[in-house]
Each structure stands twice: as C-alpha cells, then as structure tokens.
Amino acid sequence: MMEADLEVKAKESREKKEFEKKEGKFDPNSYSRENRWQAYLEEEEKKKEQEEKQKSNTIFKEYNEMMEEHKNRPPPGIYNKDGKVRQLN
C-alpha cells in the first residue's frame, strides 16, 4: 500500500516538473541533484583556497614548502654517488 502511494507521488512530482519546464516556471535554483553537486564543488574550491591562504600566512611557510618539495622526491638509494653503501651496521 505504501509503495503504491509512493509511486503515485513520484509520478505526480515528475509530471509537475515537466509541466513547470513547459510553462517556463521551472526554478533552476531549486533543490536538485545537479545543484547539490555544484554546491559541493564550490565548497571544495573554497576549502582549497582557504588552505592555500592559511599556508601562505603561517609562520611555518618555509617548512611547509620544504616538506612539499621533499614529498615529491623519490627515496634515496642504497648507494651514494661514489658507489659505496650509505650505511653499514
């Protein structure tokens, strides 16, 4: 019984949206999947901008830059430039 009622409500909702599109009364800012996704993307961009701003204003700016540079480097090899083993235990 509840499923049938839900199907009727969903059909009415779809018909209402189609009618509003045809009549030009459709609100593009209404609560929809696309608008939620766009809001999510905007929020993520704001967070990235805020993090970048925070990184540039911190007293550890040089340290953070050094760590970012270090993160992109591969780990050192077993042998040094002369071909000798780096550490012997």
Buried (B, 14 or more C-beta within 10 A) or exposed (E): EEEEEEEEEEEEEEEEEEEEEEEEEEEEEEEEEEEEEEEEEEEEEEEEEEEEEEEEEEEEEEEEEEEEEEEEEEEEEEEEEEEEEEEEE
